[in-house]
């Protein structure tokens, strides 16, 4: 009798591996922070279609490229982009060395705590802040500044560490795609060297798979050691029409999936989903005023209007954050 029980148990175990390959069980869920709904299903259906050999939509693993915006797509971006808050903190730190900043905008407004006025000058004001606070040092020195800031700085509203304000549902998507043979890339308007020091630790995305805006750098010998020095000159802006260009220059393949949240991601979504074969375009729509923020067309940060209008026509998936995400941030 014991022999028969052992045989039966062996058969059951064997069948379980046939039904649930790789040791998975019926209760395994690749996206546990997602509600059952259209967005979750669209992602799962897409992955199944492009990874199933023999499927008419099958895509070989080297061509499974997925790109993700960062601000507002992988982590929060309100009340303003986190890199801008980093720049504000740098202004306060460097202010004793720059007495002229007391009367020079946008620095004067930053030092007074009037961030809205500081950014009233738009892109030029932000570039002035970045050039003065992000340049004049080596790339290694800048990376250490970013890491030190992230280790201690807290968000002005939630008081969470900034890396604690990544989106748990999107972390699951990143992991799910990689488990199915995808390469995941960040393609952001944020600074490439602002994101690279921590992207692998937080997102599992290595630095060579981060595409972003950049300033010029120059090779120098300092104390008989080779260094790269960051210069106060714009090299490339990886936003809007710049995103497809950045993808082409850095990745060299057209993505088959793209995730964004704003009009700054519109051209990236268009570029990725215009290719042949099955494609996935996804927009994170910020609809949860209680757990996060609710904003789209009128927002000064992460404005979403044109891309939202085109989503239905283009067949893009629009995630309703309030309805479709069980949780927003990872558990501490």
C-alpha positions in Angstrom: 0.0 0.0 0.0 2.8 2.4 0.9 4.4 1.6 -2.5 1.2 2.5 -4.3 0.9 5.8 -2.3 4.5 6.7 -3.3 3.8 6.0 -6.9 0.6 8.1 -6.8 2.4 11.0 -5.2 5.2 10.9 -7.8 2.6 11.0 -10.6 0.8 14.0 -9.0 4.0 15.9 -8.6 5.0 15.1 -12.2 1.6 16.3 -13.5 2.0 19.5 -11.5 5.2 20.4 -13.3 3.5 19.7 -16.6 0.6 22.0 -15.7 2.7 24.6 -13.9 6.2 24.6 -15.5 9.2 26.0 -13.6 7.7 24.8 -10.3 5.0 27.4 -10.3 1.7 26.8 -8.5 -1.9 27.6 -9.4 -1.7 30.5 -6.9 1.3 32.1 -8.4 0.5 35.6 -9.7 3.1 37.6 -11.7 1.3 40.8 -11.0 0.0 40.5 -7.4 -0.4 44.3 -6.9 -2.8 44.6 -9.8 -6.6 44.2 -9.7 -8.1 41.9 -12.3 -8.9 44.3 -15.1 -8.2 45.4 -18.7 -4.7 46.7 -18.1 -3.4 43.7 -16.3 -4.9 41.4 -18.9 -3.5 43.4 -21.8 0.0 43.0 -20.4 -0.4 39.3 -19.7 -2.0 38.6 -23.1 0.8 40.6 -24.8 3.6 38.7 -23.1 1.9 35.3 -23.8 1.5 36.2 -27.5 5.1 37.3 -28.1 6.8 34.6 -26.1 4.8 31.5 -27.2 6.8 29.6 -29.8 4.6 28.8 -32.8 2.4 31.8 -32.1 1.9 34.1 -35.1 3.0 37.0 -32.8 6.1 35.2 -31.5 9.1 37.6 -31.1 12.7 36.2 -30.6 14.2 37.0 -27.2 16.8 39.5 -28.6 14.0 41.6 -30.1 11.9 41.7 -26.9 12.7 45.3 -25.9 10.6 47.2 -23.5 11.1 50.9 -22.6 9.8 52.8 -19.6 9.7 56.4 -18.8 10.8 57.1 -15.2 9.1 60.2 -13.7 5.5 59.4 -13.2 5.8 56.0 -14.7 8.2 54.1 -12.4 8.2 56.5 -9.5 6.2 59.6 -8.5 6.8 63.0 -9.9 4.7 65.4 -7.8 4.8 68.1 -6.6 7.7 68.4 -9.0 10.4 66.1 -10.6 12.6 64.6 -8.0 15.8 65.7 -9.8 14.6 69.3 -9.5 14.3 68.8 -5.8 17.8 67.4 -5.8 18.9 70.6 -7.7 17.2 72.8 -5.1 19.0 71.1 -2.3 22.3 71.5 -4.2 21.5 75.3 -4.5 21.1 75.5 -0.7 24.3 73.6 -0.1 26.4 75.6 -2.6 24.9 79.0 -1.7 27.7 80.1 0.6 30.1 79.9 -2.3 27.8 82.0 -4.5 26.6 85.2 -2.8 25.3 86.4 -6.2 22.6 83.8 -6.0 20.8 85.9 -3.3 19.6 88.3 -6.0 19.9 86.2 -9.2 16.9 84.2 -10.4 15.9 81.4 -10.2 18.4 80.8 -7.4 17.0 83.6 -5.2 13.6 82.1 -5.2 15.0 78.6 -4.4 16.8 80.1 -1.4 13.6 81.7 -0.3 11.7 78.4 -0.6 9.5 79.8 -3.4 9.9 76.9 -5.8 6.9 77.8 -8.0 8.5 81.2 -8.7 11.9 79.6 -9.2 10.4 77.4 -12.1 8.2 80.2 -13.5 11.0 80.7 -16.1 10.2 77.2 -17.5 12.8 75.0 -19.2 15.5 77.8 -19.2 15.2 78.2 -15.4 15.5 74.5 -14.8 18.5 74.3 -17.1 20.2 77.2 -15.3 19.7 75.3 -12.0 21.0 72.1 -13.5 24.1 73.6 -15.1 25.1 75.4 -12.0 24.5 72.5 -9.6 25.3 69.4 -11.7 28.5 70.4 -13.5 32.1 71.3 -12.6 32.9 67.9 -11.1 33.9 64.4 -12.2 31.3 61.8 -13.1 32.3 59.7 -10.1 31.9 62.7 -7.8 28.4 63.4 -9.2 27.4 59.8 -8.7 28.4 60.0 -5.1 26.4 63.2 -4.6 23.3 61.5 -6.0 23.7 58.4 -3.8 24.3 60.5 -0.7 21.2 62.6 -1.4 19.0 59.6 -1.9 20.2 58.0 1.3 19.0 60.9 3.4 16.5 63.1 1.5 12.8 62.8 2.2 9.8 63.7 0.0 8.3 67.0 1.1 4.7 65.6 1.2 4.9 61.9 2.1 8.3 62.1 4.0 9.2 58.9 2.4 12.7 58.3 0.9 12.5 59.0 -2.8 13.4 55.4 -3.7 10.5 54.4 -1.5 8.1 56.2 -3.9 8.6 53.8 -6.8 5.4 52.0 -7.9 5.1 48.4 -6.7 2.9 47.4 -9.7 5.5 48.7 -12.1 8.3 46.9 -10.3 6.3 43.7 -10.9 5.9 44.5 -14.6 9.6 45.0 -14.9 10.3 41.6 -13.2 7.6 39.9 -15.2 8.9 41.1 -18.5 12.5 40.1 -17.7 11.3 36.7 -16.5 9.9 36.3 -20.0 13.1 37.2 -21.9 12.7 40.9 -22.2 15.4 43.5 -21.9 14.0 46.5 -19.9 15.3 50.0 -20.5 14.6 53.3 -18.8 14.1 56.2 -21.4 13.6 59.4 -19.4 13.8 63.1 -19.7 15.7 63.0 -16.4 19.4 63.1 -16.3 21.1 59.9 -17.4 23.8 60.2 -14.7 21.2 61.1 -12.1 19.5 57.7 -12.7 22.3 55.4 -13.4 23.8 55.3 -9.8 20.7 53.7 -8.4 18.6 52.3 -11.2 19.9 48.7 -10.9 19.5 48.6 -7.2 15.9 50.0 -7.3 14.6 48.7 -10.6 16.9 45.9 -11.6 17.8 48.0 -14.7 21.6 48.2 -15.2 23.3 51.5 -16.0 23.9 50.6 -19.7 20.1 50.2 -20.1 19.4 53.7 -18.9 18.7 56.4 -21.5 18.3 60.0 -20.4 19.2 63.7 -20.9 22.8 64.5 -20.6 25.3 67.3 -20.3 28.7 67.3 -22.1 31.7 65.6 -20.5 35.4 65.9 -21.2 38.3 63.5 -20.6 41.0 65.0 -18.4 44.1 63.8 -16.4 43.9 65.0 -12.8 46.8 64.0 -10.5 47.9 61.5 -13.1 44.5 59.8 -13.1 42.0 59.8 -16.0 38.6 61.3 -15.2 35.5 62.5 -17.0 34.5 66.1 -16.1 30.9 67.3 -16.4 30.6 70.5 -18.3 27.9 73.2 -18.0 26.7 72.6 -21.6 23.6 70.6 -22.8 24.5 67.5 -24.7 21.1 65.9 -25.3 17.5 66.3 -24.1 15.8 63.0 -24.0 12.2 64.2 -24.0 9.3 64.3 -26.4 10.8 63.9 -30.0 14.1 63.3 -28.4 13.0 60.0 -26.9 12.8 58.0 -30.2 16.2 59.5 -31.1 17.7 58.4 -27.8 16.2 54.9 -28.3 17.8 54.7 -31.7 21.2 56.0 -30.6 21.5 54.0 -27.4 19.5 50.8 -28.0 19.6 50.3 -31.7 16.3 48.3 -31.8 12.7 49.6 -32.0 11.0 48.5 -28.8 7.9 46.3 -28.9 6.5 47.7 -25.7 6.6 51.2 -24.3 5.3 52.6 -20.9 4.8 56.3 -20.2 2.5 58.7 -18.4 2.6 62.0 -20.1 2.7 63.9 -23.3 6.5 63.9 -23.0 6.2 60.1 -23.8 3.9 60.5 -26.7 6.5 60.2 -29.5 8.1 57.2 -27.7 4.8 55.5 -27.6 4.2 56.3 -31.3 7.6 55.1 -32.3 7.4 51.8 -30.4 3.9 50.9 -31.5 4.3 51.8 -35.2 6.6 48.8 -35.8 5.4 45.6 -37.5 4.0 42.7 -35.4 2.3 42.8 -32.1 3.0 45.9 -30.0 2.1 47.2 -26.6 1.7 50.9 -25.6 0.8 51.7 -22.0 -0.1 54.9 -20.2 -0.1 55.3 -16.4 -3.0 57.6 -15.7 -2.8 59.3 -12.3 -6.3 59.1 -11.0 -5.8 58.4 -7.3 -5.9 61.6 -5.2 -5.9 59.8 -1.9 -3.0 57.3 -2.3 -1.0 59.4 -4.8 -2.1 62.3 -6.9 -4.8 62.9 -9.5 -3.7 64.9 -12.5 -3.6 65.0 -16.3 -4.5 67.8 -18.7 -3.9 70.8 -16.5 -0.9 69.7 -14.6 2.4 71.7 -14.9 4.2 68.4 -14.1 3.5 65.3 -16.1 0.8 66.9 -18.3 -1.3 64.2 -20.1 -3.6 65.5 -22.8 -2.5 64.7 -26.4 -1.4 61.2 -25.5 -4.6 60.5 -23.7 -6.7 61.7 -26.6 -4.8 59.4 -29.0 -4.8 56.3 -26.8 -8.1 54.9 -28.0 -7.2 55.5 -31.7 -3.8 53.9 -31.3 -5.0 51.0 -29.2 -2.9 51.9 -26.2 -3.7 50.6 -22.7 -4.5 53.3 -20.2 -4.0 52.2 -16.6 -6.5 53.7 -14.1 -4.3 53.9 -11.1 -7.1 54.2 -8.6 -9.1 51.3 -9.9 -6.4 48.9 -11.1 -3.6 49.1 -8.6 -4.2 47.4 -5.2 -1.2 49.2 -3.8 1.0 52.1 -4.9 4.3 52.0 -3.1 6.3 49.0 -1.8 5.9 48.0 1.8 8.6 49.6 3.9 
